[in-house]
Amino acid sequence: MGGSLNMVGYGLAAIGPGIGIGLIFAAYISGVARQPEAQSRLQSIAILGFALAEALAIIGIALAFVLKASNT
């Protein structure tokens, strides 16, 4: 029972990075639309933000599997 609750918790926790990634790329698109000459600078910042937000999701799923394994 506890292992399945870990996965439900991870599913809920994955909403945060998903929203964060959406906001990062929405700001990137808005910035490029306003200043097309800043695209290369904004693109590197957006990719860094994406990587950091995605790392949180990867750490979360690893933690969910570790906790599931320790509960069984």
N, C-alpha and C positions, 0 to 999 in steps of 0.2 A: 504494500500500500504506500509506504513512504517513497519508494522509487518513482512511482507514477506521479506523486505530488511534486517531486523534484522537476519532472519534465513539464508539468503544468506551470510551475513557478518559472521555469526557463522560458516557456512560451509567452508568459506575461512580461518577463523581463526583456524579451527580444523586441518588444514594442518600442522601447526607448531608443535603441540604436537605429531602428527603422525610421522613426520620426526624425532623428538627428540627421541621418543621411539625406532624407528628403529636404530638410531645411538647408543643409549645406549646398546641395545642388540647385535649390531654388535661389539662394543668394548668389551663387556663381552665375546662373543664367541672367539674373537681374543685373548683376555687375557688368557682365559682358555686353548686355543690351544697352547699358548706359555709356560704357566706355570700351568700345571694341579694341582699342589699342592696348588695353591692359589685360587682354585675354591670357597671354602666356604667364603673367604673374599670378593672376587669379586661378588659373588652372592648377598650378603647382600647389597653391594653398588649399584648393578644393580637394585635390587628391590626398594631401596629407590629412585633412579633416576626415575624409572618407575612411582612410586607413585606421585612424585612431578610433573612430566610431565602430568600425567593423571589428577591431581588436576587442572591444568590450563585449560584443556578441560572441566572439570565439572563446574568450575567457569564461563567459557565462555558461556556454554549453559544455566546456571542459569541466567546470566546477559542478554542473548538474550530473555529469557522468561519474565524477569522482564521488560525489555524495551518494549517488545511487549504488555504486559498487560498495561503499562502506556500510550501507544500510542492509545489505543482503548477507 
